[in-house]
Amino acid sequence: MRTSLSASAHTVRETAWLLGVDRSEVCRAIRLGKLHAERRRGQTVIPVSALVPLLANAGPGVLRD
């Protein structure tokens, strides 16, 4: 699946899969500033460093307060 992005970031789709949530929830968290995202080569990606704390607490509602 991965072709040109480095292993230091994941796409929105990959992030949603890793966290066990829907893509729209990841997009909402980015929009609200709860999840850091960057633009690389015209694509929104989430750095692994932003995912590590979320993965430690993964479960239902991981992106909600």
Secondary structure, DSSP 8 states (H G I E B T S, - for coil): --SSS-TTEEEHHHHHHHHTS-HHHHHHHHHTTSS--EEETTEEEEEHHHHHHHHHT-STTTT--
